[in-house]
Amino acid sequence: MRSYRSLIFYVAAVVILSAAYLASPMSRETVWLLFPGTEAMAQANPLVTALLFLVASTVLAFLAFPSMPIIYMAAGFYMDGFGGAAVALLGSAFGGLSAFLFYRKHIRHPVALLNQPSARSIWLSLIGLRLSPLVPAPLVNFLAAVFDVSPLQYLTTSLLGSAPLVMFYWQIGQQGHRFMSDGTLHWQQFSGYLVILVLSTLLSAMGPWRSVLNELKQLKGSPQSGTLPLQPASGP
């Protein structure tokens, strides 16, 4: 039991964070009251604000926070220009990379790809999975760890595949800030990001990620297939 301590702590932190979010008694009126003071602080300390959002998005992505879009929208609301989108995207990617490395550390025998074309399809499949807003990020992290892709491949596909969804929610935050400031909405700009999100979702639905399912079926039918035991984390 002692050797599984890091894994147990991680699972407990994920469960506690998710339960705290779902059971939060904070009302919508309370949130609106927090906006003015937080906005003034963000405008007075833009670098500190960017650092806070980077750290928060990294930690929450690592802990599989069930509502990361809130972070993306808040970054758009409180930070000017594309800085909020960049910070949220980088934080989400770094947090996902940390989770991916953590999962891979605890998988004793990662699945070896069956052939070289399959290896290329898995790389493309990671982008397809990231492009889909319906596939949970923790599931993508686990699949990447199971197939033992390189950290560079994971980080590259995470940045490319997550960008449309992150920027869409960031744009919602931007539009919310403009509406509260002067009562106007830039519908053309918002529609552009919506079109990008729809196109990226359709691209993912067209199927590069389906090769993952084919790969899993081949592995299931192969004589070497089996369960993926977890490797205990080394303890002191």
KAHU-V352960 format. One line per field, one symbol per residue. psi: psi as a letter, one per 20 degrees, with the letter a starting at -180 (. if undefined). burial: + if it has 9 or more other ideal C-beta (glycine too) atoms within 8 Angstrom, else -. Layout:
BEGIN
psi = ???
burial = ???
END
This chain:
BEGIN
psi = hhijghhgggggggggggghghjpjprhhhghhhggghgghhhhmhgggggghggghgghhhjlpimhhggghhhhgipqbihgggggggggghghgggghgghhjognqppqhrghhghhhghhhggghhpiippghgggghhhgjlrqhggggghggghigggghghhhggghhggghgjjqpnhgghhghgggggghghghhhjhihhgghghgghhiqhiqarnqqppppr.
burial = ---++-++-+--++--++--+---------+---+--++-++---+--++--+++++++++++++--+--+++++++++---+++-++++++++++++++++++-++--++-+----++-++++++++++++--+-+-+++++++++-+---+++-+++++++++++++++++++++++---------++--++-++--++-++---++-++--+--++--------+-+-++---
END
